[in-house]
Amino acid sequence: MTLPIVIIGSGFAAYQLVKALRRQNNEIDICIITADSGDDYNKPDLSHVFSKKQSVADVINTTAAEFAEQYKIRLITKTRVNEIDGFNKFIIAGEHKISYSKLVLATGATPFIPAIKGNAAQRLLTLNSLQEFAACQEKITSAESVLVIGGGLIGVEIALDLANAGKQVTLVEPSPQLMSRQLPEYVALELQKNLVQHNIEIKTACTVSTIELEAALDINDTTTKHGKMLVLLSNNDHLQVDQVIVCAGLKPNTQLAAQSNIKTEHGICVDANLQTSIKDIYSLGDCAQFEGLVRAYLQPILISANVLAKTLLDAPSAVNLPHIMIKVKTPTYPIQIGGVTCSNEINRWVFDVQTEGIIAKAYNEQQKLIGFVVTAEKTAQAFPLLRELSQA
């Protein structure tokens, strides 16, 4: 009997891999083990759930049971993998011992929580999964004021969504500008102006030092009806908010791999075929480190899943990632980003600033186009610029 392909995880990467496998082979045995519910949903949609007044059920595209039936897989939910034996090729997950022909680690990433003092630390919310949305939905919906920690791509999207939902929003970012890993300073300032126009208070170049609950609140009370959170920032500013959402980045989930003697650095190290340091064990998605980088974006994950499916079906294929494009989901000030926009490779920026938006192009020392950022109505130029970038 042929042993199954076993996938650990049920996020976007895992389910795209299942779909890619089924497009090529409708008979091979596939088993998924996940610590979550296993429902299929689009995680980027979580950036708009509050303004759209969506529930958890609204976000789910396909339930776990429906997905398992549609793609003819064995799906084990709400179960963690405790052990991987790469020599004998089996895993232990709860009461299950499952042998595999090939194993894929699609364990995703966990929100990074900065060190913050105070008795409200256990009340900080995150929004990186369907389960986290379920845990925080009622709390955020009933809140009048929300502090968002982190002014990167996700933090900016969620802050605007909360403001559009009628919340009083404060956004705190430790860097001097928003989206410092994606945007040149001038574009970041234009984005900030737009967010301020939508009643978001922005505090850059500072961090959250302490969050305390009001003295009258019982810290063991887990209901949504509670007093304010008292926030102290590193610049000595004070805030009072109902809830705090942390959007300070993600940490690849590498613990299982590391304890299984699989090489890890920032993520789980993989080669061009997405194989880890142990034969027949692969990694994909937010947890995988490919060519020195963890690429936690949909486009490279989708490409990688399609290529890995061929390898798992005994047609070894190497991943060759093109320039990717990132769409920032800020409807009042849309932004699209392509190529390299934050690197020592950039020698100069060229800006074309018009009332309809901005076209910013990044060039290296050889005056070769290596990246771009377009905003507002100029986002219509994103695909022509991506083609130009690919030809440069």
C-alpha positions in Angstrom: 0.0 0.0 0.0 1.3 3.5 -0.9 1.8 5.7 2.1 0.1 9.1 2.1 1.5 12.5 1.6 1.1 14.1 5.0 0.7 17.9 5.4 0.9 19.6 8.8 -1.2 22.8 8.8 -4.4 23.9 7.2 -3.7 27.5 6.1 -3.5 29.0 2.7 -0.2 27.2 1.8 -1.5 23.8 2.9 -4.8 24.1 1.1 -3.3 25.5 -2.1 -0.9 22.5 -2.1 -3.9 20.1 -1.8 -5.7 21.8 -4.7 -2.5 21.7 -6.8 -2.0 18.0 -6.0 -5.6 17.2 -6.9 -5.3 19.0 -10.2 -2.6 16.6 -11.1 -3.6 13.4 -9.3 -7.1 12.5 -8.1 -6.1 9.3 -6.4 -3.0 9.8 -4.3 -3.6 9.5 -0.5 -3.4 12.9 1.3 -3.7 13.4 5.0 -3.8 16.8 6.8 -3.2 17.3 10.5 -4.1 20.7 11.9 -4.3 22.3 15.3 -7.1 24.5 14.0 -10.7 23.8 12.9 -9.5 23.2 9.3 -12.1 25.5 7.7 -11.0 27.0 4.4 -10.9 30.8 4.4 -9.0 33.7 2.9 -6.8 35.2 5.6 -6.4 38.6 3.9 -10.1 39.1 4.2 -9.6 39.5 8.0 -8.3 43.0 7.3 -11.9 44.1 6.4 -14.1 42.1 8.7 -15.2 44.9 11.1 -16.1 47.5 8.5 -18.1 44.8 6.7 -19.7 43.7 9.9 -18.8 40.1 9.1 -19.1 37.1 11.4 -16.8 34.0 11.5 -19.3 32.1 9.3 -19.2 34.9 6.7 -15.4 34.5 6.3 -15.4 30.8 5.8 -15.4 29.7 2.2 -15.6 26.0 2.8 -16.0 24.1 6.0 -13.4 21.5 7.0 -15.8 18.7 6.3 -16.8 20.1 2.9 -13.2 20.6 2.0 -12.2 17.1 3.0 -15.0 15.6 1.0 -14.4 17.8 -2.1 -10.7 17.1 -2.3 -10.9 13.5 -1.0 -8.5 13.9 1.9 -8.2 12.6 5.4 -8.4 15.7 7.7 -7.6 15.5 11.4 -8.5 18.8 13.1 -7.7 20.3 16.5 -4.8 18.0 16.9 -1.1 19.0 17.3 1.8 17.0 16.0 4.1 16.1 18.9 6.8 14.2 17.1 8.4 13.7 13.7 10.6 10.7 13.1 12.4 11.6 9.9 14.4 8.3 9.8 11.5 5.9 10.1 9.1 8.4 8.3 6.2 8.7 10.7 4.6 11.4 12.9 2.9 11.3 16.2 -0.2 13.6 16.5 -2.2 13.1 19.7 -3.3 9.4 19.6 -2.4 9.1 15.9 0.7 7.5 14.6 0.8 8.1 10.8 3.5 6.9 8.4 4.2 9.0 5.4 5.8 8.8 1.9 6.5 12.5 2.0 5.8 15.1 4.7 5.1 18.8 4.3 5.5 21.3 7.1 3.0 24.2 6.5 2.9 25.3 10.1 2.5 29.0 9.4 3.5 31.8 11.7 2.5 33.3 15.0 2.0 37.0 15.8 5.0 38.6 17.4 4.0 40.2 20.8 6.5 42.9 21.9 7.5 43.0 25.5 5.0 45.2 27.3 4.6 45.7 31.1 1.4 45.9 33.0 -1.4 43.7 34.2 -3.3 43.9 30.8 -0.7 42.0 28.9 -2.9 38.9 28.8 -5.7 40.9 27.1 -3.8 41.9 24.0 -5.6 40.7 20.8 -4.3 39.4 17.5 -6.0 38.9 14.2 -3.8 36.4 12.2 -6.3 33.5 11.9 -9.9 32.6 11.9 -9.6 31.3 15.5 -8.2 34.7 16.6 -11.0 36.5 14.9 -13.5 34.3 16.7 -11.8 35.1 20.0 -11.7 38.9 19.5 -14.8 39.6 17.4 -17.2 40.5 20.2 -14.5 42.5 22.1 -13.6 44.6 19.1 -17.2 45.0 17.9 -18.3 46.4 21.3 -15.2 48.6 21.7 -15.4 52.3 21.0 -11.7 52.9 21.0 -8.9 50.6 19.8 -5.1 50.9 19.9 -3.3 49.1 17.0 0.3 48.3 17.8 2.4 48.1 14.5 2.3 50.3 11.5 3.3 47.7 8.9 1.2 46.5 6.1 -1.3 44.5 8.2 -1.4 47.2 11.0 -2.3 49.9 8.5 -5.0 47.8 6.8 -6.6 46.9 10.1 -6.4 50.4 11.5 -8.3 51.8 8.5 -10.8 49.0 8.7 -11.5 49.8 12.3 -11.8 53.5 11.6 -14.3 52.7 8.8 -16.2 50.7 11.3 -16.6 53.8 13.4 -13.9 53.1 16.0 -11.6 55.7 17.5 -8.3 54.3 16.4 -4.7 55.1 17.5 -1.9 53.5 15.6 1.6 53.2 17.2 4.6 52.3 15.2 8.2 52.2 16.5 9.8 53.2 13.2 9.8 56.9 12.1 7.4 56.1 9.3 4.6 53.7 8.4 5.3 50.6 6.4 9.1 51.2 6.6 9.8 47.8 5.1 7.8 48.5 1.9 7.5 52.2 1.3 9.8 55.1 0.6 9.4 57.9 3.1 7.5 60.3 0.8 4.8 57.7 0.0 4.6 56.7 3.7 3.9 60.3 4.6 1.2 60.6 2.0 -0.4 57.4 3.4 -0.2 58.8 6.9 -1.9 62.0 5.8 -4.8 59.9 4.4 -5.1 57.8 7.5 -5.2 61.0 9.7 -8.0 62.4 7.4 -9.9 59.3 8.4 -9.6 60.1 12.1 -6.8 57.7 12.9 -4.3 59.1 15.4 -0.8 58.1 14.4 2.2 58.0 16.7 5.5 57.0 15.1 9.0 56.6 16.6 7.6 55.3 19.8 6.6 52.1 21.5 4.0 50.9 24.0 5.7 50.6 27.4 2.9 49.7 29.8 -0.8 48.7 29.6 -2.7 48.7 32.8 -6.3 47.9 33.5 -8.4 50.5 35.4 -8.0 49.9 39.1 -11.7 49.2 39.4 -11.5 46.2 37.1 -11.1 42.7 38.3 -8.3 41.3 36.1 -9.9 37.9 36.1 -13.0 39.2 34.5 -13.1 37.9 30.9 -16.3 39.6 29.8 -16.3 42.3 27.1 -17.8 44.8 29.5 -14.8 46.3 31.3 -13.1 49.5 32.0 -10.5 51.3 29.9 -7.0 50.1 29.3 -4.5 52.8 30.4 -1.5 52.9 28.0 1.8 54.5 28.5 4.0 55.1 25.5 7.8 55.4 25.4 7.5 59.1 24.6 5.5 59.5 27.9 2.2 60.0 26.1 -0.9 58.4 27.8 -3.9 56.8 26.1 -7.1 55.3 27.3 -8.6 52.6 25.0 -11.1 49.8 25.2 -9.0 47.2 23.3 -5.5 46.6 21.9 -4.7 44.7 18.7 -1.1 43.7 18.1 0.1 43.8 14.4 3.8 43.8 15.1 4.9 41.1 12.6 5.0 37.3 12.5 7.3 34.7 13.8 7.6 31.5 11.6 6.5 28.4 13.6 9.8 26.5 13.5 9.6 24.7 16.9 8.4 21.4 15.6 11.0 21.4 12.9 13.8 22.3 15.2 13.0 19.6 17.8 13.0 17.2 14.9 16.6 18.1 13.9 15.4 19.9 10.8 17.6 22.9 10.0 16.0 26.3 10.9 17.1 29.9 10.9 14.5 32.6 10.6 12.3 29.9 9.2 12.5 26.3 8.2 15.3 26.1 5.7 14.5 24.7 2.3 16.3 24.2 -1.0 15.1 25.0 -4.5 12.7 22.0 -4.4 11.4 23.2 -1.0 13.0 20.1 0.7 14.3 20.6 4.2 17.5 19.2 5.5 15.9 15.8 5.9 15.0 13.8 2.9 11.3 13.6 2.0 10.4 16.4 4.4 9.4 19.7 2.7 8.2 23.1 4.0 5.9 25.7 2.5 4.3 29.0 3.3 4.9 31.5 6.2 7.2 29.1 8.0 9.6 28.3 5.1 12.9 30.1 4.5 13.7 30.0 0.8 16.9 31.6 -0.5 17.5 33.2 2.9 14.1 34.8 3.1 10.6 34.0 4.5 8.2 35.2 1.9 4.8 35.5 3.7 2.8 36.7 0.7 0.1 35.0 -1.3 1.8 35.1 -4.7 5.1 33.3 -3.8 3.2 30.8 -1.7 0.8 30.0 -4.6 3.7 29.6 -7.0 5.6 27.4 -4.6 2.5 25.2 -3.9 2.1 24.5 -7.6 5.8 23.6 -8.0 5.9 21.5 -4.9 2.9 19.5 -6.0 5.0 18.3 -9.0 7.9 17.3 -6.8 5.6 15.4 -4.4 4.3 13.5 -7.4 7.8 12.4 -8.3 8.5 15.1 -10.9 11.1 17.1 -9.1 10.8 20.8 -9.9 12.7 23.9 -8.7 10.9 27.0 -7.5 11.8 30.1 -9.5 10.0 33.1 -8.0 9.3 36.1 -10.3 9.1 39.7 -9.0 6.0 39.8 -6.8 3.4 42.5 -6.4 1.8 43.4 -3.1 -1.6 45.1 -3.0 -2.1 47.2 0.2 -5.8 46.9 1.1 -6.4 50.6 2.1 -9.4 51.5 0.0 -9.2 55.2 0.8 -5.6 55.3 -0.5 -4.8 52.2 -2.5 -1.1 51.2 -2.9 0.6 48.6 -5.0 4.2 47.6 -4.6 6.4 45.6 -6.9 10.0 44.3 -6.8 12.6 45.7 -4.3 11.4 48.8 -2.5 13.4 48.6 0.8 17.0 47.5 0.4 20.6 48.7 0.2 20.4 47.8 -3.5 18.4 51.0 -4.1 20.6 53.8 -5.3 17.9 56.3 -6.1 14.2 56.9 -6.3 12.4 58.7 -9.1 9.0 60.2 -8.2 6.2 61.2 -10.5 3.8 63.0 -8.3 0.4 64.0 -9.7 -3.0 64.9 -8.2 -4.2 61.4 -9.3 -1.4 59.6 -7.4 2.2 58.8 -7.2 4.5 56.6 -9.4 7.8 55.9 -7.6 10.5 53.9 -9.2 13.6 52.4 -7.5 16.9 52.0 -9.4 20.1 50.3 -8.4 23.7 51.6 -9.0 23.6 50.3 -12.6 20.4 52.5 -13.1 18.4 49.3 -13.5 14.7 49.4 -12.4 14.4 47.1 -9.4 11.1 48.1 -7.8 8.2 50.5 -7.8 5.3 51.9 -5.7 2.1 53.3 -7.2 -0.7 54.9 -5.3 -4.3 56.1 -5.7 -5.4 56.2 -9.4 -1.9 55.5 -10.5 -2.3 51.9 -9.4 -3.5 51.3 -12.9 0.1 51.4 -13.9 1.1 48.5 -11.6 1.0 45.7 -14.2 2.8 47.7 -17.0 5.5 48.5 -14.4 5.7 44.9 -13.4 6.2 43.9 -17.0 8.9 46.6 -17.3 10.5 45.3 -14.1 10.6 41.7 -15.4 12.3 42.9 -18.6 14.8 45.2 -16.9 
